[in-house]
Amino acid sequence: CLYLDARGSEQEVQPDAAGFCQALSQLAGLAMANLRRQTMRLRQREMDEEMNAAREAQQLMVPMQRTELASVEYEVEFLPGRIASGDLFDVVQLSGDRVAVILGDVSGKGVGAAILMAASQSFLHAALLRHESPAAAVVDLNEFVLARSAANRFLTLWVGVFSSDGSVTYVDAGHGHWAQVNGDNVTVHHAASSPLVGAFDDIDFVDVEIQLCPGERIVLMTDGIPEQPAPDGEQFGSDRVRSVLATTRTCKEDVTELLAAVRLWSIVADLADDTTVASVRVIEPS
């Protein structure tokens, strides 16, 4: 603080002395405020750099955007939000001609969801290499998540094992956002066959078997697709998903056309949530 001292020979304080001290105090306050702003900007820049590094590391975990692997071909688009994503996607080569495809969504957003996503993806990848049944692998994952995650952290998950004969064995653990596409015949699935992962102990996850027709595709998506709002708040919805997929004929078209329709619907540059879309087709034997 500043004060005026008239203990010397001064008889009285000069009229402009108080104003001078007040000006000095204001300058000091401005200097301190500038220092605080610079410190905050530095911390924000460091946090942004850490978040960008996390997003880059997460992108390295996502398989190639499109490829053929043993008995399947697939196309995927992975769009994390502003920071690291809680969406999960993986493709695992199993024994023989079998290929596992995984798509999931961790509850919440931000770094906590991204860490659980990465841990779950790594654990499930290894579990699928140990088990013939996707349900058995998800049972192990459920125990892993329950033992290590907060009570309010869980994930929805779709895991399917594709074979060259067109058979698919899958577990839908609380997910429900997927479709079977065969020409203009599109079936959008809403009901999950098993509970979500990480919410309950001693749960039976169920393997479901289906047979794909030649050329039929499985299109998987996270809730960022059907729940994307328009400016007035109306969601994109499953009916629009079905309408788009009725016009597509390849894995690439499934992904690109569906994302284009959602972006057009939202009329914003960034979607409201992490968004992942994948399309998978069994390669017919030559």
Secondary structure, DSSP 8 states (H G I E B T S, - for coil): -------SS-SS--TTHHHHHHHHHHHHHHHHHHHHHHHHHHHHHHHHHHHHHHHHHHHHHS--SEEEETTEEEEEEEE--SS---EEEEEEE-STT-EEEEEEEESS-SHHHHHHHHHHHHHHHHHHHH-SSHHHHHHHHHHHHHHHS-TT--EEEEEEEE-TTSEEEEEEES---EEEEETTEEEEE-S-SB--BTS-SS-----EEEE--TT-EEEEE-TTTTT-B-TTS-B-HHHHHHHHHTT--SHHHHHHHHHHHHHHHHTSSS-SS-EEEEEEEE----
